[in-house]
Amino acid sequence: MVSTKPYLIRAIYEWCSDQGFTPYLAVTVDGRTRVPREYVKDGQIVLNVAGDATSHLQIANEEITFQARFNGVAFPVHVPIEAVAAIYAKENGQGMAFEVTEPMVVEETESSPESAPEDKPPQDSGPARPRLTRVK
């Protein structure tokens, strides 16, 4: 099932644009994120994704891609949807924050007749999934 996150990002982006606000993305940078590393601080970067700051902006279900200028130099930006921590309006801070999810890593193991399988402790499956609670 496709996450609601890219749909919400597109909605907040459209709302910011309709209101004349500047949409900003807060992004957690990892190995899959392509941004100029010199602008990354504490593993995060904030990107201006307004129409006049980007070229060829595409907010797809799996990734956000665009071309932007950093200190006058064009750079192709690639942000996985999982890495988006928030989208908000620069002018008033209104928007939406998201939980940043870690990518699933599939480890390949070599099996050979000489090696016995290792006993591995169970891995933590991460934080519990959020739940909606009805408040009366």
N, C-alpha and C positions, 0 to 999 in steps of 0.2 A: 504494500500500500504506500502511496506517495505521501510524504509529510505535508502538513499544512504550512510549514515554515516558508517555503518559497512564495506561496500565495499571499501570506501575510506581509512578507517583505515587499511584494509588488503593490499591495494595497496601500501600505504606509508610504511607499515611494510616490505613488499617484496622488495621495492626499497631500503630501508635502508640495509636490509640483503644482497642484490645483490651488493651494493656498499662497503660492509665491514664496515658499520656504525652501531652504537649502537642505536636501536630504544627505545625511552622513551615515556611513556604515562603520560600526566598530567591529573589527575583525581580529580573531585570534590566529596568529600566524604559525603555520607548521610547514612541513616539507612539501605539502601539496599546494600551498598558497604561493602565488607568484606576484610579489610586490617588491618595490625597491627596498632592500634590506636596511639601507641607511636611515630609513624613516620608521623602522620598527623599534618600539620602546617597550621593554618588559614583555615581549612576546605578543604585542598587540600593535595595530595600526588603525588610525581613523581615516577614512577615505571620503572625500567629497564626491558624490555621485550625481550631482545636478547635471542637467542637460548641457549647460554651457561649460562644464568642467570635464566632460567625458565625450568620447566618440565611440560609436558602435556599441552602446550599452545594451547588454542582453541579460535579463534576469530569468534564467531557466530554472527548471526544477532541481537540477543537480549542481549548478554553478552560476556564478555571476562573472561575466567577462566584459571588458571595455578597454579602451585606449585612453590614457591620461598623460598629462605633462607633469613631471616632477622637476622643479628647478629648470624649466624650459626644455627638458629632454623627454621625448615621447617614450612611453613604456606600456607594453601590453599587460594588463592586470587580469589575474585569474583567481577567483575566490570560491572555494567549495561552499555550498550552502551550509554545511555542517559547521563551518568556521565563523559564520556570522553571529556575533554576540548581541548586536543591536542595530536598529535603524531608527533614526530620530531626526527631528528638525533642528538645525543649528540655532535658529532664532529663539526657540522657546523650550527645547529639550523634549518635546512631546514625541512619542514614538512607541517602540516596543523592544523589550530585551528578550533574549532567547538563551536557553541553555546550550552551551557549545558541546557537541557530542564528538567523541573520539572516533576516528575511522576504524572500521573493523579490520584487524590485521590477521591474515591467514598465514600461519607459519608452515613452511614446507619442511618435512623431515625426511632425511634419507634413511631408508631401511636397507640394511645389509644383513646377511645371514650371521655375520660375526658379532654384530652388536645386539645387545638385549634392550628391550624398551625400558625407558627410565620411568620411575614412579614420580609423577609430578603432582604437587598439591593443587587442589582446585583453585582456579583463578576467580578473583572477585568480579562479579558481573556488573559492577558499577552501581551508581545510585538508583534507588527505586524509581519507577516510572511515576510521573506526576498524576494525581487523581483529582477529579472535581469533587467538591464536597457541597452538598446542598445545605444552605444556612437559612433557617426560618426566622 
